[in-house]
Amino acid sequence: MVETLKLTLMMLISLTCSVCGGSLDRSSSKHCSAGDDVDLGCTFMEPSGTQLKDIAVKWEMEGPRGYTVYLFEGNKLEVNRVGAAVDLGGLQRGDASLHLSNVTVQDEGLYTCTVIVTPKTYQATVMLEVSVAPTVALPDEVTVTEGEEKTLRCDIDRFYPSQIEVAWFVRYSWSPEHAAVSRGVCTDNLGPNGDGIFSALSRFTVQGNASVNNGATYTCQIKHRSYPKPHSVNVMLRVQAPSLPYDITALIAGTMVTSISLVLLVVGLVFIYWKYFQKVPPSVSEIIKPAIIFAKAPTELKCNVTGYRLRNVKVRWLKLRPDPGRDTTATSSMCSETSSLNGWEDLSDRAVLHTDSMHVTSSLSVQLTILEDKTKYRCIVHYGNKDITRETVLDVKVRPSFLQITSVPHTPEMGKPLVLCCRVEKFYPKDVHVEWSRQGEPVKNVTQFGPFSDTDSEHSVWSKTELVVAKEDDKATFICRVYHDSFPEPGYEDVTYQINTQGMPPNVMFIKCDPPRPRAGEACTLSCCLSDFHPDRVSVTWQRDSQPVRGGVFSSPPVLNLNGLHSLWSFLRLTPTEQDHGAVFRCLVAHSALAEPEEREYTLSLHS
C-alpha cells in the first residue's frame, strides 16, 4: 500500500495535475521574525475512517534553493529541515500544517503542500516572509567646533530583507518643527554578510554654527518591513567655541617667575613695538558668505581680522537695500575716512564677536526674503583713527518646491498619445533652462510655457513633450534636466520618468493592529499597506472568517511617490467582543498587474 501511494504521489507531481476533491487555502502568506516558530497552514477534507497509513503528505520549498522539507508516506517519514514537523494526530483530523521552529532568513520562500488521500489530491501554497529588525547605532550627542565640520553617521546593521528607506530630519533649538534634510545625505547599502543579512550606512556632514544649529536634534529615520512603523534615533549637536592656542594658566605661571632682566627686555620690546609697529594696519578678509543663499533660511556672514593690537579693534555691520540707480557689484576697499552712512542701517548690535590673541571674527546672522535680493552688506573694521571697509552683495535664491514629471494619461497605453510634462514650480530668480533626453539622446519636440510669475515674486515653468507610445517606448526612460542658480554644483537636477505599459503589482505588507492587543469593547484598527504599484486603480476588500466585511472599511486615496509609483493604506475599524478573540481577518488586494488577488491574514488576539 505504501509503495502504491509513493508511486501515485510522484506521478501526480511530475505531471503537475491533480484531482480536486476537497478545499485547501488557494494561497496564503505568513510573516515572522527570525528566531520565531511558525505554522504554515494546510487543511483538507479527510474521508471518515481514513487510516494514517493511507495518507501521503509532501511539503516542498520552491525556487533556486528549493528542496523537499517534509515527506510522510503512510508509515515512512523523511525530514530534511531540523525543526520541521507535521502533527500526525492533526493529520488524521484533516490538518497537514507544517511547523517550523527557529526560523531563519534561509527559510523565506514559497512552500507547496501536497496531500494525497487516495484517490483525491489536495494542494496549497504558503508564502513565508522572514524579517530581521536592524540594529541602529547613533550617538546621543556629538560636539563640533565652531566653523568646523562633523559627519553624522547612522550605522544600520543586520537586517533582512535588503529593502530599506533612510531619511534624516532636523529640529533646531529655535524651531518646534522638524525639517527634512535633503542635501548631502549619502546612504550606502553595504550588501549582504556571509549569513545573508544586510547592513547599511547613512551619513551627512554638518558645519558647526552656534547661532544656527547649536542644540539642534538630528533624527535618522528607518523604514523597514520588520518595523510596524518608522523607527527613529536622535543625536544632539553641540557647537563649542574654538580652543585657545595656548594655556593661559601656564603663561601666567611662566610670567610670574620671569627674572628682572627678562622684564626689562619685555619693556624694551614693548617700546620698540609702540614706536615702529602700532601703525601697521590689521589684515581684514573679504566678507565670508555661503555659496548659495536661500530665502528665509538663516545665513551667516563673517569678517575675519588678523594682526596686532586687536583688543582695540571695533567692527561695525551696515546694510543697504538695493537702489536701481546704483551699482551693486561687490567691492572691497581700504579707506582712510568713514564712508557716508546715509541710507545704511546699522546692524552692529546683532553681530557676535569671537576673539583670541591674533584673530577677531565678527559674525552676523541674517535671514533674507526675495524682496531683499541684491542687498548690500558692509563690514567696517575701526582701528586707531582709521577704517577698513569690506562690502558684498547677497543674491537670494529659492529652490523649486515642486520638480516632477507628470503624464497624461497617467497610465501609458500602447498606440495612444502620451504627454509628459516637466513641472518646475516656485523658484527664484527667474532665469531657468530645461532640457529633455530619451535614453540619453536629446528630445527635440519640446514645448515650454514660461517662466511665468507665481505668488510671492516666485516663478514657475512647464516644459512638455508628446509622443505616440510604440513598442520600443515601453521601459524607455525620459530625463528632464533643470538648470537653475539655486542648485549646487554641477548646477542642475534631474527628474526621470519610465514608460511602463504593463503596470507594477502592489507590494502588500502584512496586517497590523492598533493597539496590538485590544481589550473587549475597546475600539481598534486593522491596517494593510500597499506600496509601489502602477496604475493607481486597485481594489481592496476585507473578510472576517472568510465572510465579507462591509462596515468600518475605508482606504486612503492612492499617493503618487517620487518614483512614479503609488501607495495607499486600507483600514478596518471595529470594536471587538469576547467572541472575536481568535477571529481570522483577511485583506484581499486585486490589481491589473496581479494574475490573481493577493491576500494577507491576521488573527485577532484580545488582551485578557
FENFENCOR-V726189 format. One record per pair of residues at least 12 apart in sequence whose ideal C-beta (glycine too) atoms are under 7 Angstrom apart, sorted by the first residue. I is the first residue (numbers start at 0). GAP is how many residues later the second one is. Records with the same first field share a line. If there is no record, write none. Layout:
I = GAP, GAP
This chain:
0 = 52, 73
1 = 71, 72, 73, 74
4 = 51, 68, 69, 111, 113
5 = 67
7 = 108, 110
8 = 47, 49, 64, 107
11 = 109
12 = 101
17 = 103, 105
18 = 100, 101, 102
20 = 99
21 = 22, 23, 98, 100
22 = 22
23 = 18, 19, 20, 98, 99, 100
24 = 16, 99
25 = 98
26 = 98
27 = 13, 98, 571, 573
28 = 97, 98, 100, 571
29 = 96, 98, 99
30 = 98, 100, 479
31 = 71, 98
32 = 98, 99, 100, 193
33 = 69, 70, 71, 96, 98
34 = 67, 68
35 = 67
36 = 62, 63, 64
37 = 62, 65, 90
38 = 58, 60
39 = 57, 58, 71, 86, 88
40 = 56, 85
41 = 54, 55, 56, 71, 73, 82
42 = 51, 52
43 = 50, 52, 71, 73, 78
44 = 49
45 = 48, 71
46 = 70
49 = 67
51 = 36, 39, 40
52 = 21, 22
53 = 63, 64
54 = 36, 62
55 = 16, 17, 18, 60
56 = 15, 29, 34, 39, 58
57 = 13, 56
58 = 39, 52, 54
59 = 51, 52
60 = 48, 50
61 = 47, 48, 50
62 = 46, 47
64 = 44
66 = 13
67 = 12
68 = 12, 15, 29
69 = 14, 16, 28
71 = 14
82 = 17, 18, 19
83 = 14, 16
84 = 14
85 = 12
95 = 17, 19
97 = 13, 15
102 = 27
104 = 25, 27, 55, 91, 92
105 = 90
106 = 21, 23
107 = 20, 21, 22
108 = 19
109 = 15, 17
110 = 14, 15, 17
111 = 13
129 = 30
130 = 29, 94, 95
131 = 26, 27, 28, 65, 94
132 = 26, 93, 94
133 = 22, 23, 24, 25, 88, 90
134 = 22, 23
135 = 18, 20, 84, 86, 95, 97
136 = 18, 20
137 = 16, 82, 95, 97
138 = 96
139 = 95, 96
140 = 94, 95, 97
141 = 93, 95
142 = 95, 97
143 = 64, 93, 95
144 = 63, 95, 97
145 = 62, 64, 93, 94, 95, 96
146 = 61
147 = 60
148 = 56, 57, 58
149 = 55, 56, 58
150 = 52, 54
151 = 51, 52, 54, 66, 83
152 = 48, 50
153 = 12, 48, 49, 66
154 = 46
155 = 43, 44, 46, 66
156 = 42
157 = 39, 41
158 = 38, 39, 65, 67
159 = 36, 37, 38
160 = 64
161 = 27, 36
162 = 62
163 = 36, 58, 59, 60
164 = 58
165 = 21, 34, 36, 54, 56
166 = 13, 54
167 = 13, 17, 36, 50, 51, 52
168 = 12, 50, 52
169 = 46, 48
170 = 45, 46
171 = 41, 44
172 = 41, 42, 43
177 = 41
180 = 23
183 = 20, 21
184 = 17, 19
185 = 17, 18
186 = 13, 15
187 = 12, 13
201 = 18
205 = 31
207 = 31
208 = 30, 91
209 = 29
210 = 89, 141, 152, 154
211 = 86, 88
212 = 24, 26
213 = 24, 25
214 = 21
215 = 21
216 = 17, 19
217 = 16, 17, 19
218 = 13, 15
219 = 12, 13
224 = 284
227 = 284
240 = 113
243 = 112
244 = 111
276 = 31
277 = 31
279 = 27, 28
280 = 102, 105, 107
281 = 23, 24, 25, 28, 31, 99, 101
282 = 23, 24
283 = 19, 21, 97, 104, 106
284 = 18, 19
285 = 46, 104
286 = 14, 16, 90, 92, 103, 105
287 = 13, 14, 16
288 = 12, 103, 105
291 = 105, 194, 196
292 = 75, 101, 102, 103, 104
293 = 103, 104, 105
294 = 73, 74, 75, 101, 102, 103, 133
295 = 71, 73
296 = 70
297 = 67, 69
298 = 67, 68, 69
299 = 63, 65
300 = 63, 65, 76
301 = 59, 61
302 = 12, 59, 76, 87
303 = 55, 57
304 = 55, 76
305 = 52, 53
309 = 45, 50
311 = 71
312 = 47, 68, 70
313 = 68
314 = 36, 38, 47, 64, 66
315 = 30, 32, 64, 66
316 = 30, 31, 34, 47, 60, 62
317 = 23, 26, 27, 28, 29, 60, 62
318 = 25, 26, 28, 56, 58
319 = 23, 24, 56
320 = 54
321 = 52, 53, 54
327 = 46, 48, 65
328 = 64
329 = 61, 62, 63
330 = 60
331 = 58, 59
332 = 56
333 = 54
334 = 52, 54
335 = 50
337 = 49
338 = 50
343 = 34
346 = 17
349 = 14
350 = 12, 13
361 = 17
367 = 26, 28
369 = 26, 28, 58, 86, 87
370 = 86
371 = 24
372 = 22, 23
373 = 19, 21
374 = 19
375 = 15, 17
376 = 14, 15, 17
377 = 13
395 = 32
396 = 31, 88, 89
397 = 28, 29, 30, 60, 88
398 = 28, 87
399 = 24, 25, 26, 27
400 = 24, 25
401 = 21, 23, 24
402 = 21, 79, 90, 92
403 = 19, 91
404 = 15, 16, 17, 73, 75, 90, 92
405 = 15, 17
406 = 12, 13, 90
409 = 125, 126
410 = 124
411 = 57, 87, 89
412 = 56, 88
413 = 55, 57, 87
414 = 53, 54
415 = 52, 53
416 = 49, 51
417 = 49, 51
418 = 45, 47
419 = 44, 45, 58, 77
420 = 41, 43
421 = 12, 41, 58, 73
422 = 39
423 = 36, 37, 58
424 = 29, 35
425 = 28, 32, 34
426 = 31, 32, 57, 59
427 = 29, 30, 31
428 = 56
429 = 21, 29
430 = 54
431 = 19, 29, 50, 51, 52
432 = 50
433 = 14, 27, 29, 46, 48
434 = 46
435 = 29, 42, 44
436 = 42
437 = 38, 40
438 = 37, 38
442 = 22
444 = 20, 21
445 = 17, 19
446 = 17
447 = 13, 15
448 = 12, 13
449 = 12
462 = 17
468 = 30, 32
472 = 26
473 = 25, 27
474 = 23, 24, 25
475 = 23
476 = 19, 21
477 = 18, 19
478 = 15, 17
479 = 15
480 = 13
496 = 67
497 = 66
499 = 34
501 = 91
502 = 31, 32, 89, 90
503 = 28, 29, 30, 61, 89
504 = 28, 86, 88, 89
505 = 24, 25, 26, 27, 32, 83, 85
506 = 24, 25
507 = 20, 22, 81, 90, 92
508 = 19, 20
509 = 90
510 = 15, 17, 74, 76, 89, 91
511 = 15
512 = 13, 89
513 = 13
516 = 88, 89, 90
517 = 58, 88, 89
518 = 87, 88
519 = 56, 57, 58, 86
520 = 54
522 = 50, 52
523 = 50, 52
524 = 46, 48
525 = 45, 46, 59, 76
526 = 42, 44
527 = 42, 59, 72
528 = 40
529 = 37, 38, 59
530 = 36
531 = 33, 35
532 = 32, 33, 58
533 = 30, 31, 32
534 = 57
535 = 22, 30
536 = 55
537 = 51, 53
538 = 51
539 = 15, 30, 47, 49
540 = 47
541 = 30, 43, 44, 45
542 = 42, 43, 45
543 = 39, 41
544 = 38, 39
548 = 23
551 = 20, 21, 22
552 = 19
553 = 17
554 = 13, 14, 15, 16
555 = 12, 13
569 = 17
571 = 13
575 = 28, 30
579 = 24, 26
580 = 23, 24, 25
581 = 21, 22
582 = 21
583 = 17, 19
584 = 17, 19
585 = 13, 14, 15
586 = 12, 13
